[in-house]
Amino acid sequence: MDGQFSIFDIRDEAAKPSPSAYRFRRYIGQKVRFGTHVGDNQEHTVTSIERYYTILDDGRWVGTPTTIYPVEKGDYIV
């Protein structure tokens, strides 16, 4: 692909978010849902926060930046 552009060349390297960047602010006690599990309408509670993972319900569930979203709309980072 020498001399050819891909869709990933459009964005500036400095503007790309890190793989561990969440689209919302996380905090202990926050209510979240899974976005990839069809039919999972249960609310889960954030019990621990790590760089890449968000531990839910005392370790019974683990969320990532692409799998969970907040229940409250005001938590999103704009």
C-alpha positions, 0 to 999 in steps of 0.5 A: 500500500505504498503511496495509498491512503486508507480511511485511517489516514484521515485522522491526525495521530494526536487526535485519536483517543487511546484504546482505554478512553471511555466515552463517559465519566466513570465513578464507583456506584454508577449504573451502567448497561451493556451495549453489546448484549441483546436483551440485557436490560439489567442495570449493573453497578460500577464497583471498581475502575481500572485503566481498561476495564470497569468491574461491575457487581463486585466482579461478576461482570467486566465492562470495556470502553466499547461494551458498556454505557451509562444509564444517565445521559448526563454522564457522557463526555462531549 
